[in-house]
Amino acid sequence: MQRLLQDRMRERGWSYGDVARRSGLPRSTVHHLATTPIQRAPRPSRLEALAGALELPLTTLQAAVAEATGLSHGTVEVEPDTAVIVAGLADLSPDDRRHVAALVESLRAASARRVTPPTER
């Protein structure tokens, strides 16, 4: 994803500030996304804003994010439940997808906070 952002900015002669203004995202966020390896996908609303600002199809940016996070097609075995969820997202409105993303983030955070019982350590 970093390379895609940097290449697009270079092609268009845009600065981090230019992309920030075009996307409505903070300059620090744009800089972070363009220079720091990502561990997980940015929020859908950020990807949508960034894709619009970079004049790229959202799917192009999503594919770059999937590759950067190791989730590109063929690199990770996907469980059937996961495939059903991902396939169903395309049928949801942008607002509903944001709600699903927020729920997933909340569940991930709750899971990370859980203490592992001593017998499972």
PETARA-V399320 format. One line per field, one symbol per residue. ss: DSSP state (H for helix, E for strand, C for the rest). psi: psi as a letter, one per 20 degrees, with the letter a starting at -180 (. if undefined). A space follows every 10 residues. Layout:
ss: ???
psi: ???
//
This chain:
ss: CHHHHHHHHH HHCCCHHHHH HHHCCCHHHH HHHHHCCCCC CCCHHHHHHH HHHHCCCHHH HHHHHHHHCC CCCCCCCCCH HHHHHHHHHC CCCHHHHHHH HHHHHHHHHH HHHCCCCHHH C
psi: hggggggggg gikqrhhghg ghhjqqhhgg gghiippqhr prqhhggggg gghilqqhhg ghhhggghjj jqpiipppqg gggggghhhh iqrhghhhgg gggggghggh hhiqppqhij .
//
